[in-house]
Amino acid sequence: MDRRQLFRVSRGVLVVGCVGLAAHARADQPASDVTSWVPTAGGAYAWNNNANWTGSFPNSAGATAKLSLDIVNDQTINLNQNVTLDRMDIGDTVTTGRAFNIAGGPGSNTLTFQSALPGGVTSINSDTVAVSGTALNITGNVKLGGTSSMNLNLNGANNYGAKFATLDLNGNNLALKTGNNMITFNPGTVTGNGNIIVNAGGITSPDSSTSGGMVLTQNMPGFTGSIKVNNGRVSLVNGKLPNAATLEVTGAFTPNDRYPKGGRLEIGDAGTVFTSLPDRLPHDGAIVINGGGYFTYWGAGLHSSLAGQHVEEQVRQIRFNPGMSEIRMLNGNNVSATTTLLATDPTHALVREKGATVMIGGDDMRSAGHLYQNAMGVAEFLKFNSGVASQMIGGGGGPGSNNISIIPWITVGTLYHPSQGGLATYDPINGVRCLLLSEYYTGTVLGAPPDVNVRDSSINLGANKTQTINSWRTGSWTNTDIGPGSALTVTSGAIMFAGGGVGSNGSIGNGNPANAGTLNFGAAEGIIWSDWGNAGANTIGSRIAGSGGLTKAGTNLLILKGANTYTGKTTVGAGILQVGDGALTTSRLGKGDVQVTPGATLRIRRNVANGIDDGAAVYLDSSGDVWFSTMSLDAGINERVGALRLGGVAMPAGTYGSSASNAMFKRDDYFTGAGMLTVVPESASAATLLGAGFLFASRRWRTSTAIPAAIGHYGFPSDSPRKGAK
């Protein structure tokens, strides 16, 4: 073996049992009995022989078994009776990489995990002193019993990780913290109605193979629970989850990133050949994509001998939560394949929470005449579902017309240059697709029909004019003013700065402020797509008006210089939204709450007098324990707001900032710069709530006497405070 240690459980059943969910991390719970394994030579041994341990063999609630030593050859350890543990640590402390094989022994005995503390969290851990490359291989059955939860923690930097034969969640939760290690179910399955939460090594590129996570390779009809990947990768290669409730992914789009980081939900891969309908996804379940989430759907895969293959999968619903996410639909370089993803709910196939945006990169996306074609077969997203049409805004024109309705929160591009695509529309035959060149209006905007989708035309109306259009997409690097005293209304709310793959510095109203005019989104949610994957900056100096709020998508820097009057929530879904230019004092967001999603940044520049509404609630979100949103406050800035939540946790009244500030609460995980944010609740109820330090996690309230650090997903506590918490 190559410096990898294998830990095997066979012919027995591993049962995990405890009472309730943990109030604190496992590290906070002392073990009542810690016993270490003694033998180092290869061979067969009995677990229930005291001579093989430093004391009596571990067998009680609260007991810890430490199998962390240098063994010179493989070992087989037979339980020989039912055994109870709270925690097991494993790891080869030197470099031999030999195997532990833990078997049930005669009678297929049971290894039960049960905490001695009410609400304890049991765990299996690779020892912190284990050599790099240690792997955990469980070839027997694993079951979470009672009302248990378990943390599975793996150290090291290999791509082998843990291997399970069978995992029965039994209505309970399993939290995976695997670093760059993979949990593999091959040839085993997952069963039961429970949740699996993945916090592994994160995805840093679209084809990253160094991240940790979980691989499913078998048909698993017995799994009826949910999987959520916050960081790392969950991959269904040949695996199938036909009866799962939800598959959820979250992550982060950091400034100027081309691809999201954090979590990736991957269906199939490029090298897999499918000869029949895969049915990998739950037909009656949902895919949930949070901000920064990355969903990759390989359809046909590499099948040169199966030219023209059509692979189709379906779910009931696809839901998008606030923040910018990405979907890639691929055919594995097969130029004649067709990949189709359907959602069957007749009225709610496509569900979106305000502030959500998504870029879909696909092979062709049925776009002959597309701005920039990619000829690797055909990808079809949500065709044959009339309910998707409810997301469209516009004149209702037919295909080929420039007043066709659009879905303003979706853009469609090629796989590797999404900003070279365009705004999205929908038709039942092709599904969600990019607007064709013929479906944009390119004439003079003043006097144009009020429902057209405009591309690359100047929106300068002259003085004291009004004009309405449906949307505006520009690839220009130059500035266009609206005009002194003039107002441009964009009915759909969609503005797209597209850089053609090399960055965009296009702007609106960034010349003489007197000529900037007003950009009005009316009742629509204003959705401004800055470029992404490049280091450009887009600026809007025009005053932004409307009643539907404002959402920023795209990872480029977007600068707002105007004294904006719009109302409704502001969502920073990716990249940097900057208020002010360092000189102006009147730049500001509109009146309403502010949400910054993981990886994104809200920056308030110096000299801005009141960048955020005083009564606003500010939400700085996080994804797992790795990706955080950021508020950057220049020196001299002291913004006052009505409420603050960090990672979903309500904060007490007071001042907040980074360690470079004079704030009372220094949180480098969420703040940068020398400025401060002052939380002054405007109502007695808000003051009581925040002052008591109430925390919300997974629909449960509890109180805290200190500023909380981190609450995990599905009610799981984190193992350590958030980085930078003080």
C-alpha positions in Angstrom: 0.0 0.0 0.0 1.1 3.6 -0.7 1.2 5.4 2.6 -2.5 4.9 3.0 -4.1 3.3 6.0 -7.4 1.4 5.6 -9.9 1.1 8.4 -12.4 -1.6 7.7 -15.6 -2.7 9.5 -17.0 -6.0 8.0 -19.7 -8.6 8.8 -21.0 -6.4 11.6 -23.4 -3.5 12.0 -22.1 -0.1 13.1 -24.9 1.6 15.1 -24.7 5.2 16.2 -27.0 6.3 19.0 -27.3 9.3 21.2 -30.1 11.6 22.5 -30.9 14.6 20.4 -28.6 17.1 18.6 -25.5 18.6 20.2 -25.6 22.0 21.9 -21.8 22.2 21.5 -19.2 20.7 19.2 -17.8 17.2 20.0 -14.5 18.8 21.1 -16.3 20.4 24.0 -17.4 17.0 25.4 -14.9 15.1 27.6 -14.6 11.4 27.1 -15.1 9.4 30.3 -12.9 6.5 29.1 -10.0 6.7 26.6 -8.3 3.4 25.7 -5.5 2.9 23.2 -4.8 -0.1 20.9 -1.5 -1.8 21.7 -0.6 -4.5 19.0 1.6 -3.3 16.2 2.3 -6.6 14.4 0.1 -7.8 11.6 -2.4 -10.6 12.2 -5.8 -11.3 13.8 -6.8 -9.9 17.2 -9.8 -9.8 19.5 -11.3 -6.5 20.4 -12.6 -7.9 23.7 -9.2 -9.0 24.9 -7.9 -6.6 27.5 -4.3 -7.5 26.7 -4.7 -5.7 23.4 -5.5 -2.3 25.1 -3.8 0.0 27.5 -6.6 -0.7 29.9 -9.9 -2.7 29.8 -11.2 -2.9 26.3 -13.5 0.1 25.4 -17.1 -0.8 25.8 -19.4 1.8 27.3 -21.3 4.9 26.5 -18.8 7.7 26.5 -15.8 5.5 25.7 -13.2 6.5 23.2 -11.2 3.9 21.3 -7.9 5.2 19.9 -6.4 3.1 17.1 -3.7 5.5 16.3 -0.2 3.9 16.2 2.3 2.6 13.7 1.4 -0.9 12.7 3.9 -2.8 10.6 1.4 -5.1 8.8 -2.3 -5.4 8.2 -4.5 -6.3 11.2 -7.9 -7.9 11.5 -9.8 -7.0 14.8 -12.9 -9.1 15.6 -15.4 -7.6 18.0 -16.6 -11.0 19.2 -19.4 -9.4 21.2 -21.6 -6.3 21.1 -19.5 -3.2 21.8 -20.5 0.4 22.7 -18.4 3.5 22.0 -18.8 7.2 21.9 -15.8 8.0 19.7 -13.2 6.2 17.6 -9.9 7.8 16.5 -7.9 6.1 13.8 -4.6 6.9 12.0 -1.2 5.5 11.2 1.2 7.7 13.1 4.2 7.0 10.8 4.4 6.1 7.2 3.6 2.4 6.8 0.0 2.8 5.6 -1.1 -0.6 6.8 -4.8 -1.7 7.1 -7.1 -2.1 10.1 -9.9 -4.5 9.3 -12.5 -4.4 12.1 -15.0 -7.2 11.8 -18.1 -8.3 13.8 -16.7 -11.7 14.4 -18.9 -14.8 15.1 -22.5 -13.9 15.2 -22.1 -10.6 13.3 -21.9 -8.5 16.5 -22.8 -4.8 16.6 -20.7 -1.8 17.2 -22.9 0.9 18.8 -22.0 4.5 19.1 -23.7 6.3 22.0 -22.8 9.5 23.8 -22.7 9.5 27.6 -24.0 13.1 27.6 -27.6 14.1 26.7 -27.6 15.7 23.3 -24.0 14.5 22.6 -22.6 14.1 19.1 -20.7 10.9 18.4 -17.8 10.8 16.0 -15.3 8.9 14.0 -12.1 10.8 13.4 -8.8 10.3 11.6 -6.2 11.1 14.3 -4.6 14.5 14.1 -1.2 12.9 14.1 -2.0 10.5 11.2 0.3 10.6 8.2 -0.8 12.4 5.1 -2.7 9.9 2.9 -4.6 8.1 5.7 -7.8 6.6 4.4 -10.9 5.3 6.2 -12.5 2.3 4.6 -15.7 0.8 6.2 -16.7 -2.3 4.4 -19.5 -3.3 6.7 -22.9 -1.8 7.6 -23.2 1.6 9.3 -26.4 2.7 11.0 -27.3 5.8 13.0 -29.6 4.7 15.8 -32.0 6.4 18.1 -32.1 10.2 17.7 -28.4 10.4 17.0 -26.2 12.7 15.0 -22.6 12.0 14.0 -19.6 13.9 12.8 -17.3 12.1 10.5 -13.9 14.0 10.5 -11.1 13.1 8.2 -7.6 14.7 8.1 -4.9 14.3 5.4 -4.8 15.3 1.8 -5.6 12.2 -0.2 -8.4 11.5 -2.6 -9.4 8.1 -1.2 -11.0 9.1 2.1 -13.7 6.8 3.5 -15.5 3.9 1.9 -18.9 2.7 3.2 -20.7 -0.5 2.3 -24.1 0.6 3.8 -25.2 3.7 5.7 -28.7 3.7 7.2 -29.4 7.2 8.4 -32.6 6.1 10.2 -34.0 9.6 10.3 -30.8 11.1 11.7 -28.1 13.4 10.5 -24.5 12.8 9.4 -22.1 15.7 9.1 -19.0 15.1 6.9 -15.9 17.1 7.5 -13.5 15.4 5.1 -10.8 17.9 4.0 -9.7 16.8 0.6 -10.9 13.3 1.2 -13.8 11.6 -0.5 -16.5 9.5 1.1 -17.3 6.7 -1.4 -20.4 4.5 -1.4 -19.2 1.7 -3.7 -20.6 -0.8 -3.9 -22.8 0.2 -0.9 -25.9 2.4 -0.6 -27.4 5.0 1.7 -30.8 4.4 3.1 -33.2 6.1 5.5 -34.8 9.5 6.0 -32.1 11.8 7.3 -29.8 14.6 6.2 -26.2 14.4 5.0 -24.3 17.7 5.3 -21.0 18.0 3.5 -18.3 20.4 4.6 -15.2 19.2 2.8 -12.3 20.8 0.9 -13.8 23.4 -1.5 -14.1 23.5 -5.2 -11.6 26.0 -6.6 -12.1 25.4 -10.4 -14.8 23.9 -12.5 -13.0 20.6 -13.0 -11.4 20.4 -9.6 -10.5 16.9 -8.5 -8.6 17.8 -5.3 -11.7 18.7 -3.3 -13.2 16.4 -0.8 -16.8 15.3 -0.5 -18.9 12.2 -1.3 -19.2 9.9 -4.3 -22.3 7.8 -4.9 -22.1 5.0 -7.5 -25.1 2.8 -6.8 -28.9 2.9 -7.2 -30.1 4.0 -3.7 -33.9 3.9 -3.7 -34.0 3.5 0.1 -32.6 7.0 0.7 -35.5 9.4 1.3 -33.7 12.2 3.0 -31.7 15.2 1.9 -28.1 16.0 0.9 -26.7 19.4 1.4 -23.2 20.3 0.2 -21.7 23.5 1.6 -18.1 22.9 0.6 -16.7 20.2 -1.5 -18.2 17.9 -4.1 -21.1 15.5 -4.1 -21.0 13.4 -7.2 -23.5 11.0 -8.7 -21.5 9.2 -11.3 -23.6 6.1 -11.9 -25.3 6.7 -8.5 -29.0 7.2 -8.4 -31.2 8.8 -5.8 -34.7 8.3 -7.2 -36.5 9.0 -3.9 -34.5 11.7 -2.2 -36.3 14.7 -0.9 -33.9 17.5 -1.9 -30.4 17.8 -3.2 -29.0 21.2 -2.1 -25.8 23.0 -3.0 -24.3 26.3 -1.8 -21.0 28.1 -2.2 -19.5 31.5 -3.0 -18.8 33.7 -6.0 -15.8 35.9 -4.9 -14.8 39.1 -6.8 -13.7 38.6 -10.4 -14.1 34.9 -10.2 -15.1 33.1 -13.3 -16.4 30.0 -11.4 -18.0 29.6 -8.0 -16.1 28.1 -5.1 -17.4 26.0 -2.3 -20.0 23.4 -3.0 -20.6 21.5 -6.2 -23.4 19.1 -7.0 -22.2 16.9 -9.9 -24.5 14.6 -11.9 -22.4 12.2 -14.0 -19.0 12.9 -15.5 -17.4 13.2 -18.9 -16.1 9.7 -19.0 -19.3 7.8 -18.2 -21.2 6.0 -21.0 -24.9 5.8 -20.6 -26.9 3.5 -22.8 -30.3 4.1 -21.3 -32.2 6.7 -19.3 -30.0 7.3 -16.2 -32.7 8.3 -13.7 -30.1 9.6 -11.3 -32.2 12.4 -9.9 -35.3 12.2 -7.7 -38.4 12.4 -9.9 -40.6 13.8 -7.1 -37.8 15.7 -5.3 -36.2 19.1 -5.7 -32.8 20.6 -6.5 -32.1 23.6 -4.4 -29.4 26.0 -5.5 -28.2 28.7 -3.1 -26.0 31.6 -3.8 -22.6 30.5 -5.1 -24.0 27.0 -5.6 -22.5 25.1 -8.6 -24.6 22.4 -10.3 -23.0 20.4 -13.1 -25.1 18.1 -15.2 -23.3 15.7 -17.5 -25.8 14.2 -19.8 -24.5 11.8 -22.4 -20.9 11.7 -21.4 -18.2 10.4 -23.8 -19.9 7.9 -26.0 -18.4 8.2 -29.5 -19.9 4.8 -30.3 -23.3 6.1 -29.4 -23.6 9.2 -31.6 -26.8 11.1 -31.3 -27.7 9.7 -27.9 -30.4 11.7 -26.0 -30.1 11.6 -22.2 -33.0 13.0 -20.2 -33.5 13.4 -16.5 -36.2 15.0 -14.4 -37.1 16.4 -11.0 -40.2 17.9 -9.7 -38.8 21.4 -9.0 -35.7 23.5 -9.1 -35.4 26.3 -6.5 -33.0 29.2 -6.4 -32.2 31.1 -3.2 -30.6 34.6 -3.0 -27.2 35.0 -4.6 -25.7 34.2 -8.0 -25.2 30.6 -8.9 -24.1 28.6 -11.9 -25.4 25.6 -13.9 -23.3 23.8 -16.4 -24.9 21.4 -18.9 -22.5 19.3 -20.9 -22.3 16.5 -23.4 -18.8 15.3 -22.8 -17.4 16.6 -26.1 -19.9 14.6 -28.0 -21.0 17.0 -30.8 -24.2 15.1 -31.7 -25.6 14.4 -28.2 -28.6 16.0 -26.5 -28.8 16.5 -22.8 -32.2 17.4 -21.3 -33.1 18.4 -17.7 -36.8 18.6 -17.0 -38.9 19.8 -14.1 -42.4 18.4 -13.9 -44.3 20.6 -11.5 -47.0 22.1 -13.7 -47.0 25.5 -12.0 -43.9 25.7 -9.8 -41.2 24.0 -11.8 -38.9 27.0 -11.5 -39.0 28.7 -8.1 -37.0 31.8 -7.3 -36.6 33.8 -4.1 -36.0 37.5 -4.6 -32.3 38.3 -5.0 -31.5 35.0 -6.8 -29.7 34.9 -10.2 -28.2 32.2 -12.2 -25.9 31.8 -15.2 -26.5 28.8 -17.3 -23.6 27.6 -19.5 -24.5 25.0 -21.9 -23.5 23.2 -25.1 -25.3 25.3 -27.7 -28.5 25.8 -25.5 -30.5 25.5 -28.7 -29.2 28.8 -30.0 -28.5 28.8 -33.7 -27.6 32.4 -34.3 -26.5 32.7 -30.7 -24.1 35.5 -30.0 -21.2 33.1 -29.4 -22.0 29.5 -30.3 -20.4 26.4 -28.8 -20.9 23.3 -30.9 -20.6 20.4 -28.4 -24.1 19.0 -28.9 -27.3 20.4 -27.5 -28.4 21.1 -23.9 -32.1 21.7 -23.1 -33.1 23.2 -19.7 -36.7 22.9 -18.5 -38.5 22.5 -21.9 -42.2 21.4 -22.1 -43.3 23.2 -19.0 -45.6 26.1 -19.4 -45.2 27.1 -15.7 -41.7 28.4 -16.5 -43.3 31.1 -18.6 -44.6 32.8 -15.5 -41.1 34.0 -14.8 -41.0 36.0 -18.0 -41.4 39.8 -18.3 -41.9 41.6 -21.6 -44.0 42.3 -24.6 -44.8 38.6 -25.3 -43.5 38.6 -28.8 -42.8 35.4 -30.6 -39.5 33.8 -31.3 -37.3 36.0 -33.5 -39.0 39.2 -32.4 -37.2 41.9 -30.4 -40.2 42.3 -28.0 -40.0 38.6 -26.9 -40.3 38.3 -23.1 -37.3 37.5 -21.0 -36.4 35.9 -17.7 -34.4 38.8 -16.2 -32.6 36.8 -13.5 -31.1 34.2 -15.9 -28.4 34.6 -18.4 -27.3 32.0 -20.9 -23.7 31.7 -22.2 -21.2 29.3 -23.6 -19.5 27.0 -21.1 -16.3 28.9 -20.7 -17.3 32.5 -21.5 -20.7 33.2 -19.9 -20.4 36.9 -20.3 -20.3 36.4 -24.0 -23.9 35.1 -23.9 -27.0 37.1 -23.3 -30.3 37.5 -21.5 -32.5 34.4 -21.3 -35.9 33.7 -22.7 -38.0 30.5 -22.8 -40.1 28.6 -25.3 -41.6 25.2 -24.7 -39.7 23.4 -27.5 -36.2 24.6 -26.6 -36.6 25.4 -22.9 -34.6 28.2 -21.4 -32.2 29.6 -24.0 -30.2 32.7 -24.9 -31.8 35.5 -26.9 -30.8 35.3 -30.6 -29.2 38.3 -32.3 -32.5 38.9 -34.1 -34.3 39.2 -30.8 -32.5 42.4 -29.8 -33.4 45.9 -30.9 -30.3 47.8 -32.2 -31.9 51.1 -33.4 -32.3 54.5 -31.8 -33.7 54.1 -28.3 -35.6 57.4 -28.2 -38.9 56.7 -29.8 -38.4 52.9 -29.9 -41.3 50.6 -29.0 -41.6 50.4 -25.2 -41.3 46.6 -25.0 -38.1 45.9 -26.9 -34.9 44.3 -25.7 -32.1 46.6 -26.6 -28.5 45.6 -27.5 -25.5 47.9 -27.7 -27.5 51.0 -28.6 -26.8 54.3 -26.8 -29.5 55.1 -24.2 -28.8 58.9 -24.3 -32.2 60.4 -24.6 -31.1 64.0 -24.7 -32.6 66.6 -22.3 -35.9 66.2 -20.4 -37.1 63.0 -22.2 -38.7 59.8 -21.1 -38.4 56.4 -22.7 -39.4 52.8 -21.8 -37.7 49.6 -22.9 -37.8 46.0 -21.7 -34.1 45.3 -21.1 -30.6 46.6 -22.1 -27.5 44.6 -22.9 -24.2 46.2 -23.8 -20.8 45.0 -24.7 -19.5 48.6 -24.9 -16.6 49.8 -22.8 -17.7 53.4 -23.0 -20.1 55.5 -21.0 -23.6 56.4 -22.0 -25.6 59.1 -20.2 -29.4 59.1 -20.1 -29.5 62.9 -20.4 -30.2 65.9 -18.2 -33.6 65.7 -16.7 -34.4 62.5 -18.6 -35.6 59.1 -17.4 -35.2 55.6 -18.9 -37.6 53.0 -17.5 -36.5 49.4 -17.9 -39.7 47.3 -17.4 -38.1 43.9 -16.8 -35.4 45.4 -14.6 -32.6 43.7 -16.5 -29.3 45.5 -17.3 -26.4 43.5 -18.6 -22.8 44.6 -19.0 -21.1 42.0 -21.1 -17.4 42.1 -21.7 -16.9 39.6 -24.5 -14.6 37.5 -22.4 -12.0 40.3 -21.8 -13.6 42.4 -19.2 -16.1 45.3 -19.3 -15.8 48.9 -18.2 -19.1 50.0 -19.6 -21.0 52.6 -17.6 -24.3 54.6 -17.4 -24.3 58.2 -16.3 -20.6 58.3 -15.4 -19.7 61.5 -17.1 -21.0 64.9 -16.1 -23.4 64.3 -13.2 -25.8 66.8 -14.7 -26.3 64.5 -17.7 -26.6 61.3 -15.8 -30.4 61.3 -15.7 -32.6 58.6 -13.9 -32.6 54.9 -14.4 -36.1 53.7 -13.3 -37.0 50.0 -12.8 -40.6 50.8 -12.0 -42.2 48.0 -10.0 -39.7 45.4 -11.2 -36.7 44.2 -9.3 -33.7 45.9 -10.8 -31.2 43.2 -11.8 -27.8 44.5 -12.9 -25.4 42.0 -14.4 -21.9 43.2 -14.2 -19.3 41.2 -16.2 -17.5 38.3 -14.5 -14.3 36.4 -14.6 -12.4 39.6 -15.5 -11.1 42.6 -13.6 -13.3 45.3 -15.1 -15.5 47.8 -13.3 -19.0 49.0 -14.3 -20.4 52.2 -13.0 -23.9 53.7 -12.7 -23.9 57.4 -11.9 -27.5 57.8 -12.8 -30.1 58.0 -10.0 -31.8 54.6 -9.6 -35.5 54.7 -8.9 -38.2 52.1 -8.6 -40.1 50.1 -5.9 -38.8 46.5 -6.5 -35.4 46.6 -4.9 -32.0 46.0 -6.6 -30.0 42.9 -7.1 -26.3 42.8 -8.3 -25.1 39.7 -10.2 -21.8 39.1 -11.9 -18.4 39.2 -10.2 -17.1 42.4 -11.5 -17.0 45.6 -9.4 -20.2 47.6 -9.8 -20.0 51.2 -8.5 -23.1 53.2 -7.6 -22.5 56.9 -7.5 -26.0 58.3 -7.5 -28.3 59.5 -4.7 -30.5 56.5 -5.3 -34.2 56.6 -4.3 -35.4 53.1 -5.1 -37.1 51.1 -2.3 -37.0 47.4 -1.5 -34.2 45.0 -0.6 -30.7 45.4 -2.0 -29.0 42.0 -2.7 -25.3 41.7 -3.4 -25.2 38.3 -5.1 -21.6 38.2 -6.3 -18.6 40.4 -6.8 -18.4 43.8 -5.2 -21.1 46.4 -5.0 -19.4 49.8 -4.1 -21.3 52.8 -2.9 -19.5 56.1 -3.7 -16.1 56.8 -5.4 -14.2 58.2 -2.4 -15.1 61.8 -3.2 -18.9 61.9 -3.4 -20.9 62.4 -0.2 -24.4 61.8 -1.5 -24.0 58.3 -3.0 -26.3 55.8 -1.3 -28.3 52.6 -1.6 -32.1 52.8 -1.7 -34.4 52.5 1.3 -34.7 48.9 2.4 -32.9 45.9 3.9 -29.5 44.7 2.6 -28.3 41.2 2.0 -24.8 40.2 1.0 -24.4 36.5 0.0 -21.3 34.4 0.6 -18.2 35.5 -1.3 -19.8 38.9 -2.2 -18.8 42.3 -0.8 -20.6 45.5 0.0 -18.1 48.4 0.1 -18.8 51.9 1.4 -16.2 54.4 0.3 -14.9 57.3 2.4 -16.9 60.5 2.5 -20.3 58.8 1.9 -22.6 60.4 4.4 -25.4 57.8 4.6 -24.8 54.8 2.3 -27.3 52.5 4.0 -30.8 53.3 5.2 -30.8 53.9 9.0 -33.7 51.5 9.5 -32.3 48.7 7.3 -31.7 45.2 8.5 -28.3 44.0 7.2 -27.8 40.3 6.5 -24.2 39.1 6.0 -24.5 35.5 5.0 -22.1 32.5 5.2 -21.8 29.1 3.5 -20.8 26.4 5.9 -17.7 27.3 8.0 -15.6 28.5 5.0 -17.2 31.1 2.9 -18.4 34.5 4.2 -19.8 37.7 2.9 -18.0 40.9 3.5 -18.8 44.5 4.4 -15.9 46.8 3.6 -16.0 50.1 5.4 -13.5 52.9 4.6 -11.9 54.8 7.4 -14.2 57.5 8.8 -17.4 55.6 7.8 -19.9 54.8 10.6 -23.1 53.5 9.1 -26.1 53.2 11.3 -28.6 50.3 10.7 -31.6 48.9 12.6 -30.5 45.2 12.8 -27.6 42.9 11.9 -27.4 39.2 11.3 -24.1 37.4 10.7 -24.5 34.0 9.2 -28.1 34.0 10.1 -27.5 34.9 13.8 -29.0 38.1 15.2 -26.4 40.4 16.7 -26.7 42.6 19.8 -26.8 46.4 19.5 -23.3 47.9 19.3 -20.6 48.8 16.8 -19.1 46.2 14.4 -16.0 46.2 12.3 -12.7 44.6 11.5 -9.7 44.5 13.8 -8.5 47.6 12.0 -11.5 49.6 13.4 -12.4 51.0 16.8 -15.6 48.8 16.9 -16.8 47.2 20.0 -17.2 43.8 18.3 -14.4 43.0 15.9 -15.3 40.4 13.3 -12.7 39.9 10.7 -14.7 37.1 9.3 -17.3 39.6 8.0 -15.7 43.0 8.0 -12.7 44.7 6.5 -11.5 48.3 6.6 -11.2 50.8 9.4 -14.8 52.0 9.4 -17.7 50.8 11.6 -21.3 49.6 11.4 -23.5 50.7 14.3 -26.5 48.6 15.2 -29.3 50.7 16.8 -32.6 48.8 16.8 -35.5 51.1 16.1 -38.2 49.3 18.0 -38.4 47.9 21.5 -39.1 44.4 20.2 -36.0 44.5 18.0 -33.9 45.8 20.9 -35.1 43.0 23.1 -34.5 40.4 20.5 -31.0 41.5 19.6 -30.0 42.4 23.2 -30.9 38.9 24.4 -28.7 37.4 21.7 -31.3 35.0 20.4 -30.0 32.6 17.8 -31.9 31.0 15.0 -30.8 27.7 13.6 -32.9 25.1 11.7 -36.2 26.5 13.0 -35.1 26.4 16.6 -34.5 29.3 18.9 -32.1 29.3 21.8 -30.5 32.0 23.9 -26.8 32.9 24.2 -25.0 35.1 26.7 -22.2 35.9 24.2 -22.0 36.8 20.6 -22.3 33.5 18.8 -19.7 32.3 16.5 -21.2 29.7 14.1 -24.3 27.6 13.9 -24.1 24.7 11.5 -26.7 23.7 9.0 -29.7 21.4 10.0 -29.0 22.5 13.6 -25.5 21.2 13.7 -23.0 23.2 15.8 -19.6 24.1 14.3 -16.4 22.5 15.7 -14.8 25.9 16.1 -15.7 29.6 16.1 -15.7 31.5 12.9 -12.4 32.7 11.7 -11.6 36.1 13.1 -14.3 36.1 15.8 -13.2 38.0 18.9 
